[in-house]
Amino acid sequence: MREQYRSAGLAEEELAAGPMEQFDRWFRDAVRSGVYEPNAMVVSTADADGRPSSRTVLLKEYGPRGFVFYTNYRSRKGRELAANPRLSLLFPWHPIARQVIVSGTAQRVARAETAAYFRERPRGSQLGAWASEQSSKIASRAELERLYADVELRHPPGEEIPAPPEWGGFLVVPQSAEFWQGRENRLHDRLRYEAQDGGWRVDRLCP
């Protein structure tokens, strides 16, 4: 299986001054192009011994400070980030032959920020956050559904549900961000921002 990319290129003079502004441009392009769940990203972490793991997570916020996602702090990624805050994010926008690859460090967001976001989640998602001890072993699907039903009984409709104490957000502060544009004959454009002296250096990488 082989696809010939024929998309327009990416030139240095077209880039924004910083990676978050450039990400905003490309994210808006992905939304306009109808990319399915453009905020879906692959989050890769590693434990204290360097063993990597990856999973798909939904980006919930981005801006000048970086990228924000939410998870259970006791999940595998939560535990790994506690031991090793370095991670990478990959946005695989295949339909428009683009990728964004971010490398940086993660830090927990303030509890008030987590609480504010949690209040915006659908009720079912709020209940699910309480019912699931993310990444832990469970005997069966039936057991998971029983846990959910128990939580649902404890929180009747109309009652405000607080965020679980072990659940919250991570802010990813980028140290580098690569913008990958697929081109013909595998001569892809790869432009990478690297943090340097309070600003950003841009390098072109061979495909």
C-alpha positions, 0 to 999 in steps of 0.5 A, spaced: 500 500 500 502 506 497 499 513 497 503 519 492 502 525 496 501 531 492 499 537 497 502 544 497 508 545 500 511 548 507 516 553 506 520 557 511 517 564 510 510 561 511 511 559 518 508 563 524 513 566 529 512 560 534 509 553 534 503 555 538 501 560 532 503 555 527 499 549 530 493 554 531 493 555 523 494 548 521 489 545 527 483 550 523 485 547 517 484 540 519 477 542 522 475 546 515 477 540 511 473 535 515 478 531 519 475 526 523 477 528 531 482 533 529 484 534 536 485 526 537 493 525 539 497 520 540 501 521 547 507 517 548 510 517 555 516 512 558 517 510 565 523 511 570 526 505 566 525 508 559 520 503 557 515 507 552 508 507 552 503 510 547 495 511 547 490 516 543 488 522 548 483 528 546 486 535 546 482 539 550 485 546 550 491 549 546 494 556 547 500 560 548 502 556 554 502 549 551 497 543 550 492 541 555 489 534 556 485 530 562 486 523 565 486 519 571 493 521 575 493 513 577 493 511 570 499 508 566 500 515 563 499 519 569 504 514 573 509 515 568 509 522 567 510 523 575 516 519 574 518 522 568 515 528 565 518 528 558 513 526 553 511 527 545 504 528 542 503 526 535 497 529 531 496 524 525 492 528 520 492 523 514 487 526 510 490 532 509 497 529 509 500 533 515 502 531 522 505 535 528 510 532 532 511 535 539 516 534 544 516 537 551 514 536 558 508 535 562 506 538 569 499 538 572 494 544 571 491 547 577 486 544 581 481 549 580 482 549 572 481 541 573 474 542 576 472 548 571 473 543 566 470 537 569 463 541 570 463 542 562 463 534 561 457 530 559 454 527 566 456 520 563 463 522 562 463 525 569 460 518 572 465 514 568 471 518 571 469 516 578 467 508 576 473 507 572 480 506 575 484 507 569 489 502 567 487 497 573 485 490 572 478 488 572 474 482 572 469 483 566 465 488 562 459 486 567 464 488 573 465 495 570 458 496 568 456 495 575 461 500 578 458 505 573 451 503 576 453 504 583 456 511 581 450 513 578 445 511 584 450 515 588 449 521 584 442 522 582 440 527 576 441 534 577 446 533 582 453 536 581 458 531 580 465 533 583 472 531 579 475 525 582 481 527 587 485 522 582 483 525 576 486 532 572 489 535 567 496 536 564 499 542 561 504 540 555 510 545 555 513 544 548 520 544 547 520 542 540 514 542 534 515 539 528 510 540 522 510 535 517 507 536 510 507 530 505 509 531 498 510 527 492 516 522 491 517 522 499 520 529 499 516 531 504 517 538 508 519 537 515 520 544 519 522 543 526 521 549 531 526 548 537 526 552 543 532 557 544 534 563 548 527 564 550 525 564 542 525 559 537 530 556 532 527 553 525 530 547 522 528 544 515 529 536 516 530 531 511 524 527 509 
